[in-house]
């Protein structure tokens, strides 16, 4: 699948589409609340019984799971507008992952019943949600394969290429990625250390493949990035 197609579905601001405060069908729902989570607080844990879907109104959330040997793996880092906990809609009986507030976070919560009400008769929304679930699972499988078969440098460079394909803005031969990800975030997403990420990015910059600062990463030539 074309990476840009994956990013199309992930970049949809579902908060504006699904939040009951913004949707006439649910704006009088008495059970709807915003929940606030402190940095480092668990939103839900592995094996919890799923009752709600979460929409990020503000902040940043890390989704992860554990390997058989107990190693913690980060599946995704999500920001405002993104949805998580959606596997409950696919029949998940207990949580297969955990959600942790990476920053002070405000989330809009929707019960499974409220989400089903929104999805009823709405083909476009059903398609987006099911596609999102499928693509998230594909990305987890791809990441596990990468952790087993590829070295740290390759994983970091592939992360840059994927981010450029999904989020990048083309400017001639160059691609600009405006990102909030820190070196630590990139490390958790690629299964490497923060020091390794810094070393690889500095090496790529010294060789003039990229330029980066806290706000953006500029890739000079995608085809020659290696």
TORMARKE-25681 format. One line per 10 residues: number of its first residue (from 1); their letters; for each residue z, x, y of N, C-alpha, C. Coordinates in nm, 2 decimals, decimal comma, always signed. Layout:
NUM = A = Z/X/Y/Z/X/Y/Z/X/Y  ...
//
This chain:
1 = XXXXXXXXXX = +0,00/+0,08/-0,12/+0,00/+0,00/+0,00/+0,00/+0,09/+0,12  -0,08/+0,05/+0,22/-0,08/+0,12/+0,35/+0,06/+0,12/+0,42  +0,11/+0,24/+0,45/+0,24/+0,25/+0,51/+0,26/+0,16/+0,64  +0,15/+0,14/+0,71/+0,16/+0,06/+0,83/+0,19/-0,08/+0,80  +0,14/-0,13/+0,68/+0,17/-0,26/+0,64/+0,31/-0,28/+0,61  +0,38/-0,18/+0,55/+0,52/-0,18/+0,52/+0,60/-0,19/+0,65  +0,56/-0,11/+0,75/+0,64/-0,11/+0,87/+0,62/-0,24/+0,94  +0,50/-0,31/+0,93/+0,48/-0,43/+1,00/+0,58/-0,54/+0,96  +0,62/-0,54/+0,83/+0,72/-0,64/+0,79/+0,86/-0,59/+0,82  +0,88/-0,46/+0,83/+1,02/-0,42/+0,85/+1,05/-0,42/+1,00
11 = XXXXXXXXXX = +0,95/-0,42/+1,09/+0,98/-0,41/+1,23/+0,99/-0,55/+1,29  +0,96/-0,66/+1,22/+0,98/-0,79/+1,27/+1,12/-0,82/+1,31  +1,15/-0,86/+1,44/+1,28/-0,89/+1,48/+1,33/-1,02/+1,43  +1,38/-1,02/+1,31/+1,43/-1,14/+1,24/+1,55/-1,20/+1,31  +1,62/-1,12/+1,39/+1,73/-1,18/+1,46/+1,69/-1,29/+1,55  +1,58/-1,26/+1,62/+1,53/-1,36/+1,72/+1,46/-1,48/+1,65  +1,42/-1,46/+1,52/+1,36/-1,57/+1,45/+1,46/-1,66/+1,37  +1,57/-1,60/+1,33/+1,66/-1,66/+1,24/+1,80/-1,70/+1,30  +1,84/-1,63/+1,40/+1,98/-1,66/+1,46/+1,99/-1,80/+1,50  +2,09/-1,87/+1,45/+2,11/-2,02/+1,48/+2,12/-2,04/+1,63
21 = XXXXXXXXXX = +2,17/-1,95/+1,71/+2,17/-1,97/+1,86/+2,03/-1,98/+1,92  +1,93/-1,93/+1,84/+1,79/-1,92/+1,89/+1,70/-2,02/+1,82  +1,75/-2,09/+1,71/+1,67/-2,17/+1,63/+1,72/-2,32/+1,65  +1,63/-2,41/+1,69/+1,67/-2,55/+1,72/+1,73/-2,61/+1,59  +1,67/-2,58/+1,47/+1,71/-2,64/+1,35/+1,86/-2,61/+1,32  +1,91/-2,50/+1,37/+2,05/-2,46/+1,33/+2,14/-2,43/+1,45  +2,09/-2,46/+1,57/+2,17/-2,42/+1,69/+2,30/-2,50/+1,70  +2,32/-2,61/+1,63/+2,44/-2,68/+1,63/+2,53/-2,66/+1,50  +2,49/-2,56/+1,43/+2,56/-2,53/+1,30/+2,70/-2,48/+1,33  +2,80/-2,56/+1,28/+2,94/-2,53/+1,32/+2,99/-2,40/+1,24
31 = XXXXXXXXXX = +2,93/-2,37/+1,13/+2,98/-2,26/+1,05/+2,93/-2,12/+1,10  +2,83/-2,13/+1,19/+2,77/-2,00/+1,24/+2,87/-1,92/+1,33  +2,88/-1,79/+1,30/+2,97/-1,71/+1,38/+2,90/-1,57/+1,40  +2,94/-1,50/+1,51/+2,91/-1,36/+1,52/+3,03/-1,29/+1,47  +3,01/-1,18/+1,39/+3,12/-1,10/+1,34/+3,10/-0,96/+1,40  +3,22/-0,90/+1,44/+3,22/-0,77/+1,49/+3,28/-0,67/+1,39  +3,22/-0,56/+1,37/+3,27/-0,45/+1,28/+3,28/-0,32/+1,35  +3,39/-0,26/+1,33/+3,42/-0,13/+1,39/+3,34/-0,02/+1,32  +3,31/+0,09/+1,38/+3,24/+0,20/+1,32/+3,32/+0,25/+1,20  +3,25/+0,26/+1,08/+3,31/+0,30/+0,96/+3,36/+0,19/+0,87
41 = XXXXXXXXXX = +3,36/+0,06/+0,92/+3,41/-0,05/+0,85/+3,30/-0,10/+0,75  +3,35/-0,14/+0,63/+3,26/-0,20/+0,53/+3,24/-0,34/+0,56  +3,11/-0,38/+0,56/+3,07/-0,52/+0,58/+3,07/-0,59/+0,45  +3,02/-0,53/+0,35/+3,05/-0,58/+0,21/+3,04/-0,46/+0,12  +3,09/-0,47/+0,00/+3,10/-0,36/-0,10/+3,03/-0,40/-0,22  +3,01/-0,29/-0,30/+2,94/-0,31/-0,44/+3,03/-0,41/-0,52  +2,96/-0,50/-0,59/+3,02/-0,60/-0,68/+3,08/-0,72/-0,60  +3,07/-0,72/-0,47/+3,12/-0,84/-0,40/+3,03/-0,96/-0,43  +3,09/-1,08/-0,43/+3,00/-1,20/-0,45/+2,93/-1,23/-0,32  +2,80/-1,24/-0,32/+2,72/-1,26/-0,20/+2,73/-1,41/-0,15
51 = XXXXXXXXXX = +2,77/-1,43/-0,03/+2,77/-1,56/+0,03/+2,69/-1,58/+0,15  +2,66/-1,46/+0,22/+2,59/-1,47/+0,35/+2,48/-1,36/+0,36  +2,39/-1,39/+0,45/+2,28/-1,30/+0,49/+2,33/-1,25/+0,63  +2,29/-1,13/+0,67/+2,34/-1,07/+0,80/+2,22/-1,03/+0,88  +2,23/-1,06/+1,01/+2,13/-1,02/+1,11/+2,20/-0,94/+1,21  +2,14/-0,82/+1,24/+2,21/-0,73/+1,33/+2,18/-0,77/+1,48  +2,28/-0,81/+1,55/+2,26/-0,84/+1,69/+2,28/-0,72/+1,78  +2,36/-0,62/+1,73/+2,38/-0,50/+1,81/+2,45/-0,40/+1,71  +2,41/-0,27/+1,73/+2,47/-0,17/+1,64/+2,38/-0,11/+1,54  +2,44/-0,05/+1,44/+2,36/+0,02/+1,33/+2,44/+0,01/+1,20
61 = XXXXXXXXXX = +2,37/-0,02/+1,09/+2,43/-0,04/+0,96/+2,36/+0,04/+0,86  +2,44/+0,11/+0,77/+2,39/+0,19/+0,66/+2,40/+0,11/+0,53  +2,29/+0,10/+0,46/+2,29/+0,04/+0,33/+2,28/+0,15/+0,22  +2,37/+0,14/+0,12/+2,37/+0,24/+0,02/+2,41/+0,19/-0,12  +2,40/+0,28/-0,22/+2,44/+0,25/-0,35/+2,49/+0,38/-0,42  +2,54/+0,37/-0,54/+2,59/+0,48/-0,61/+2,51/+0,51/-0,74  +2,48/+0,63/-0,77/+2,42/+0,67/-0,89/+2,52/+0,67/-1,00  +2,47/+0,69/-1,13/+2,56/+0,68/-1,24/+2,67/+0,78/-1,24  +2,64/+0,90/-1,18/+2,74/+1,01/-1,17/+2,83/+0,99/-1,05  +2,82/+0,88/-0,98/+2,91/+0,85/-0,87/+2,86/+0,90/-0,73
71 = XXXXXXXXXX = +2,74/+0,97/-0,73/+2,69/+1,02/-0,61/+2,64/+0,90/-0,52  +2,68/+0,91/-0,39/+2,64/+0,80/-0,29/+2,50/+0,83/-0,24  +2,42/+0,73/-0,24/+2,28/+0,74/-0,19/+2,26/+0,64/-0,08  +2,20/+0,68/+0,03/+2,16/+0,59/+0,14/+2,03/+0,53/+0,12  +2,02/+0,40/+0,12/+1,89/+0,33/+0,10/+1,82/+0,31/+0,23  +1,90/+0,28/+0,34/+1,83/+0,25/+0,46/+1,94/+0,25/+0,58  +1,89/+0,28/+0,70/+1,97/+0,27/+0,82/+1,90/+0,17/+0,90  +1,97/+0,06/+0,93/+1,91/-0,06/+1,00/+1,97/-0,07/+1,14  +1,89/-0,13/+1,23/+1,93/-0,14/+1,37/+1,91/-0,29/+1,41  +1,93/-0,31/+1,54/+1,92/-0,45/+1,60/+1,79/-0,52/+1,56
81 = XXXXXXXXXX = +1,80/-0,64/+1,52/+1,69/-0,72/+1,48/+1,66/-0,73/+1,33  +1,72/-0,63/+1,26/+1,70/-0,63/+1,11/+1,80/-0,71/+1,03  +1,76/-0,74/+0,91/+1,83/-0,83/+0,82/+1,88/-0,74/+0,70  +2,00/-0,78/+0,65/+2,04/-0,72/+0,53/+2,13/-0,82/+0,45  +2,15/-0,78/+0,32/+2,22/-0,88/+0,23/+2,12/-0,98/+0,18  +1,99/-0,96/+0,20/+1,89/-1,07/+0,17/+1,87/-1,09/+0,02  +1,91/-0,99/-0,07/+1,89/-1,01/-0,21/+1,97/-1,13/-0,27  +2,06/-1,18/-0,19/+2,13/-1,30/-0,24/+2,03/-1,41/-0,25  +1,92/-1,41/-0,18/+1,82/-1,52/-0,19/+1,74/-1,50/-0,31  +1,74/-1,39/-0,37/+1,66/-1,36/-0,50/+1,75/-1,38/-0,62
91 = XXXXXXXXXX = +1,87/-1,44/-0,60/+1,95/-1,47/-0,72/+2,05/-1,36/-0,75  +2,08/-1,27/-0,66/+2,18/-1,16/-0,68/+2,32/-1,23/-0,70  +2,38/-1,20/-0,81/+2,51/-1,26/-0,84/+2,62/-1,18/-0,78  +2,61/-1,05/-0,79/+2,71/-0,96/-0,72/+2,63/-0,85/-0,65  +2,69/-0,80/-0,54/+2,61/-0,70/-0,46/+2,58/-0,58/-0,54  +2,46/-0,53/-0,53/+2,42/-0,41/-0,59/+2,42/-0,29/-0,50  +2,46/-0,31/-0,37/+2,47/-0,21/-0,28/+2,59/-0,23/-0,19  +2,61/-0,15/-0,09/+2,72/-0,17/+0,01/+2,66/-0,16/+0,15  +2,73/-0,22/+0,24/+2,68/-0,22/+0,38/+2,80/-0,17/+0,47  +2,77/-0,06/+0,55/+2,87/+0,01/+0,63/+2,83/+0,01/+0,77
101 = XXXXXXXXXX = +2,92/-0,02/+0,86/+2,88/-0,01/+1,01/+2,88/+0,13/+1,05  +2,77/+0,19/+1,09/+2,76/+0,32/+1,13/+2,80/+0,34/+1,28  +2,79/+0,23/+1,35/+2,84/+0,22/+1,49/+2,92/+0,09/+1,50  +2,99/+0,07/+1,61/+3,04/-0,06/+1,64/+2,93/-0,16/+1,63  +2,94/-0,26/+1,55/+2,82/-0,35/+1,52/+2,86/-0,50/+1,53  +2,77/-0,58/+1,59/+2,78/-0,72/+1,59/+2,67/-0,78/+1,50  +2,71/-0,87/+1,41/+2,62/-0,93/+1,32/+2,63/-1,08/+1,32  +2,51/-1,14/+1,32/+2,50/-1,29/+1,31/+2,50/-1,32/+1,16  +2,59/-1,41/+1,11/+2,60/-1,44/+0,97/+2,54/-1,57/+0,94  +2,46/-1,58/+0,84/+2,40/-1,71/+0,79/+2,44/-1,72/+0,64
111 = XXXXXXXXXX = +2,49/-1,84/+0,61/+2,52/-1,87/+0,47/+2,39/-1,88/+0,39  +2,39/-1,86/+0,26/+2,27/-1,87/+0,18/+2,21/-2,01/+0,20  +2,30/-2,12/+0,21/+2,25/-2,25/+0,23/+2,18/-2,27/+0,36  +2,23/-2,21/+0,47/+2,16/-2,21/+0,60/+2,03/-2,14/+0,60  +2,02/-2,03/+0,53/+1,90/-1,96/+0,52/+1,79/-2,04/+0,44  +1,84/-2,10/+0,33/+1,75/-2,18/+0,25/+1,70/-2,30/+0,34  +1,78/-2,36/+0,42/+1,74/-2,46/+0,51/+1,63/-2,42/+0,61  +1,64/-2,30/+0,66/+1,54/-2,25/+0,75/+1,41/-2,22/+0,67  +1,42/-2,17/+0,55/+1,30/-2,14/+0,47/+1,23/-2,26/+0,42  +1,30/-2,37/+0,40/+1,24/-2,49/+0,34/+1,12/-2,53/+0,42
121 = XXXXXXXXXX = +1,01/-2,54/+0,35/+0,88/-2,58/+0,41/+0,82/-2,49/+0,51  +0,88/-2,37/+0,53/+0,82/-2,27/+0,62/+0,76/-2,15/+0,54  +0,63/-2,17/+0,52/+0,56/-2,07/+0,43/+0,56/-1,93/+0,49  +0,54/-1,92/+0,62/+0,53/-1,79/+0,69/+0,66/-1,72/+0,68  +0,77/-1,79/+0,70/+0,90/-1,72/+0,69/+0,93/-1,68/+0,54  +0,90/-1,77/+0,45/+0,92/-1,74/+0,31/+0,84/-1,62/+0,27  +0,72/-1,60/+0,32/+0,64/-1,49/+0,29/+0,70/-1,36/+0,34  +0,75/-1,37/+0,47/+0,81/-1,25/+0,53/+0,94/-1,20/+0,46  +1,02/-1,30/+0,42/+1,15/-1,27/+0,35/+1,12/-1,21/+0,22  +1,03/-1,27/+0,14/+1,00/-1,22/+0,00/+0,94/-1,09/+0,01
131 = XXXXXXXXXX = +0,85/-1,07/+0,11/+0,78/-0,94/+0,12/+0,88/-0,83/+0,16  +0,97/-0,87/+0,25/+1,08/-0,77/+0,29/+1,16/-0,73/+0,17  +1,20/-0,82/+0,08/+1,28/-0,79/-0,04/+1,20/-0,70/-0,13  +1,07/-0,73/-0,15/+0,99/-0,65/-0,24/+0,97/-0,51/-0,19  +0,95/-0,50/-0,06/+0,92/-0,36/+0,00/+1,05/-0,28/+0,00  +1,17/-0,34/+0,03/+1,29/-0,27/+0,02/+1,31/-0,21/-0,12  +1,29/-0,29/-0,22/+1,30/-0,24/-0,36/+1,21/-0,13/-0,39  +1,08/-0,14/-0,34/+0,99/-0,03/-0,36/+1,03/+0,10/-0,29  +1,09/+0,09/-0,17/+1,13/+0,21/-0,10/+1,25/+0,28/-0,17  +1,34/+0,20/-0,23/+1,45/+0,26/-0,31/+1,39/+0,33/-0,43
141 = XXXXXXXXXX = +1,30/+0,27/-0,50/+1,24/+0,34/-0,62/+1,17/+0,47/-0,58  +1,10/+0,46/-0,47/+1,03/+0,58/-0,42/+1,12/+0,69/-0,38  +1,24/+0,65/-0,32/+1,33/+0,75/-0,28/+1,40/+0,82/-0,40  +1,43/+0,74/-0,50/+1,49/+0,80/-0,62/+1,39/+0,90/-0,69  +1,26/+0,86/-0,69/+1,16/+0,95/-0,75/+1,15/+1,08/-0,67  +1,16/+1,07/-0,53/+1,16/+1,18/-0,45/+1,28/+1,28/-0,47  +1,40/+1,22/-0,49/+1,52/+1,30/-0,51/+1,51/+1,38/-0,64  +1,44/+1,32/-0,74/+1,43/+1,39/-0,87/+1,33/+1,50/-0,87  +1,21/+1,47/-0,81/+1,09/+1,56/-0,83/+1,05/+1,64/-0,71  +1,11/+1,62/-0,59/+1,07/+1,70/-0,47/+1,18/+1,77/-0,41
151 = XXXXXXXXXX = +1,15/+1,89/-0,35/+1,25/+1,97/-0,28/+1,28/+1,91/-0,15  +1,39/+1,97/-0,09/+1,45/+1,92/+0,04/+1,34/+1,92/+0,15  +1,27/+2,03/+0,17/+1,18/+2,05/+0,28/+1,07/+1,94/+0,26  +1,02/+1,92/+0,14/+0,91/+1,82/+0,12/+0,96/+1,68/+0,15  +1,09/+1,65/+0,12/+1,14/+1,52/+0,14/+1,15/+1,49/+0,30  +1,19/+1,59/+0,37/+1,21/+1,58/+0,51/+1,07/+1,56/+0,58  +0,98/+1,64/+0,54/+0,84/+1,63/+0,60/+0,78/+1,49/+0,56  +0,80/+1,44/+0,44/+0,75/+1,31/+0,41/+0,82/+1,20/+0,49  +0,95/+1,22/+0,52/+1,01/+1,13/+0,60/+0,95/+1,12/+0,74  +0,92/+1,24/+0,80/+0,85/+1,25/+0,93/+0,71/+1,18/+0,92
161 = XXXXXXXXXX = +0,64/+1,20/+0,82/+0,51/+1,14/+0,80/+0,52/+0,99/+0,79  +0,61/+0,94/+0,71/+0,63/+0,80/+0,69/+0,67/+0,73/+0,82  +0,77/+0,80/+0,89/+0,81/+0,75/+1,02/+0,70/+0,74/+1,12  +0,61/+0,84/+1,12/+0,50/+0,85/+1,21/+0,40/+0,73/+1,18  +0,38/+0,71/+1,05/+0,29/+0,60/+1,00/+0,34/+0,47/+1,04  +0,47/+0,45/+1,03/+0,53/+0,32/+1,05/+0,57/+0,29/+1,20  +0,62/+0,39/+1,27/+0,67/+0,37/+1,40/+0,60/+0,45/+1,51  +0,51/+0,55/+1,47/+0,46/+0,64/+1,57/+0,35/+0,58/+1,66  +0,34/+0,64/+1,78/+0,24/+0,60/+1,88/+0,14/+0,72/+1,89  +0,01/+0,68/+1,86/-0,09/+0,79/+1,87/-0,12/+0,82/+2,01
171 = XXXXXXXXXX = -0,14/+0,95/+2,03/-0,19/+1,01/+2,16/-0,29/+1,12/+2,13  -0,41/+1,08/+2,11/-0,51/+1,18/+2,06/-0,48/+1,23/+1,92  -0,47/+1,36/+1,90/-0,43/+1,41/+1,77/-0,28/+1,41/+1,75  -0,20/+1,38/+1,85/-0,06/+1,38/+1,85/+0,00/+1,25/+1,82  +0,12/+1,25/+1,76/+0,19/+1,12/+1,73/+0,33/+1,13/+1,78  +0,38/+1,04/+1,85/+0,51/+1,03/+1,91/+0,60/+0,93/+1,83  +0,71/+0,98/+1,78/+0,81/+0,89/+1,72/+0,93/+0,88/+1,81  +0,95/+0,76/+1,86/+1,08/+0,73/+1,94/+1,18/+0,69/+1,84  +1,29/+0,77/+1,82/+1,38/+0,74/+1,72/+1,53/+0,75/+1,76  +1,61/+0,67/+1,71/+1,76/+0,68/+1,73/+1,83/+0,76/+1,62
181 = XXXXXXXXXX = +1,75/+0,80/+1,52/+1,81/+0,88/+1,41/+1,85/+1,01/+1,45  +1,98/+1,05/+1,41/+2,03/+1,18/+1,43/+1,99/+1,27/+1,31  +2,02/+1,40/+1,32/+1,99/+1,48/+1,21/+2,07/+1,44/+1,08  +2,20/+1,39/+1,11/+2,28/+1,34/+1,00/+2,21/+1,22/+0,94  +2,15/+1,13/+1,02/+2,09/+1,01/+0,96/+1,97/+1,05/+0,88  +1,89/+1,14/+0,92/+1,77/+1,19/+0,85/+1,82/+1,25/+0,72  +1,93/+1,33/+0,72/+1,99/+1,39/+0,60/+2,03/+1,29/+0,50  +2,09/+1,18/+0,54/+2,14/+1,08/+0,45/+2,02/+1,00/+0,39  +1,91/+0,98/+0,47/+1,80/+0,91/+0,42/+1,71/+0,99/+0,33  +1,72/+1,13/+0,34/+1,64/+1,21/+0,25/+1,71/+1,28/+0,14
191 = XXXXXXXXXX = +1,84/+1,25/+0,13/+1,93/+1,32/+0,03/+1,94/+1,47/+0,05  +1,95/+1,51/+0,18/+1,97/+1,65/+0,21/+2,10/+1,67/+0,29  +2,12/+1,79/+0,34/+2,23/+1,81/+0,43/+2,19/+1,81/+0,58  +2,28/+1,79/+0,67/+2,24/+1,80/+0,81/+2,19/+1,94/+0,85  +2,26/+2,04/+0,79/+2,21/+2,18/+0,82/+2,07/+2,20/+0,77  +2,04/+2,15/+0,65/+1,90/+2,16/+0,60/+1,80/+2,09/+0,69  +1,83/+1,97/+0,74/+1,74/+1,90/+0,83/+1,72/+1,98/+0,96  +1,83/+2,04/+1,02/+1,82/+2,12/+1,14/+1,73/+2,24/+1,11  +1,75/+2,31/+1,00/+1,68/+2,43/+0,97/+1,53/+2,40/+0,95  +1,49/+2,29/+0,88/+1,35/+2,25/+0,86/+1,29/+2,21/+0,99
201 = XXXXXXXXXX = +1,36/+2,13/+1,07/+1,30/+2,08/+1,20/+1,28/+2,20/+1,29  +1,38/+2,29/+1,30/+1,36/+2,41/+1,38/+1,24/+2,50/+1,34  +1,23/+2,51/+1,21/+1,12/+2,59/+1,16/+0,98/+2,53/+1,19  +0,98/+2,39/+1,18/+0,85/+2,32/+1,21/+0,82/+2,34/+1,36  +0,93/+2,34/+1,44/+0,90/+2,35/+1,59/+0,86/+2,49/+1,62  +0,92/+2,59/+1,56/+0,88/+2,73/+1,59/+0,74/+2,76/+1,55  +0,69/+2,69/+1,44/+0,55/+2,70/+1,40/+0,46/+2,61/+1,47  +0,51/+2,54/+1,57/+0,44/+2,45/+1,66/+0,37/+2,33/+1,58  +0,43/+2,29/+1,48/+0,39/+2,16/+1,41/+0,45/+2,04/+1,48  +0,57/+2,06/+1,54/+0,64/+1,94/+1,60/+0,71/+2,00/+1,73
211 = XXXXXXXXXX = +0,75/+1,90/+1,81/+0,85/+1,92/+1,91/+0,95/+1,80/+1,90  +1,08/+1,83/+1,93/+1,17/+1,72/+1,92/+1,29/+1,74/+2,01  +1,35/+1,62/+2,05/+1,47/+1,62/+2,13/+1,55/+1,50/+2,08  +1,65/+1,46/+2,15/+1,74/+1,35/+2,10/+1,67/+1,21/+2,11  +1,56/+1,20/+2,18/+1,50/+1,07/+2,20/+1,37/+1,06/+2,12  +1,30/+1,17/+2,08/+1,17/+1,15/+2,02/+1,14/+1,28/+1,94  +1,04/+1,25/+1,85/+0,98/+1,36/+1,77/+0,83/+1,36/+1,80  +0,77/+1,47/+1,84/+0,63/+1,47/+1,87/+0,56/+1,56/+1,76  +0,47/+1,49/+1,68/+0,40/+1,57/+1,58/+0,26/+1,60/+1,64  +0,23/+1,73/+1,64/+0,11/+1,77/+1,71/-0,02/+1,74/+1,63
221 = XXXXXX = -0,01/+1,75/+1,50/-0,13/+1,72/+1,41/-0,08/+1,68/+1,27  -0,09/+1,55/+1,25/-0,04/+1,50/+1,12/-0,10/+1,56/+1,00  -0,23/+1,59/+1,01/-0,30/+1,65/+0,89/-0,25/+1,79/+0,86  -0,21/+1,86/+0,96/-0,16/+2,00/+0,93/-0,01/+2,01/+0,91  +0,06/+1,90/+0,93/+0,21/+1,91/+0,91/+0,24/+1,94/+0,76  +0,31/+2,05/+0,74/+0,34/+2,08/+0,60/+0,47/+2,17/+0,59
//
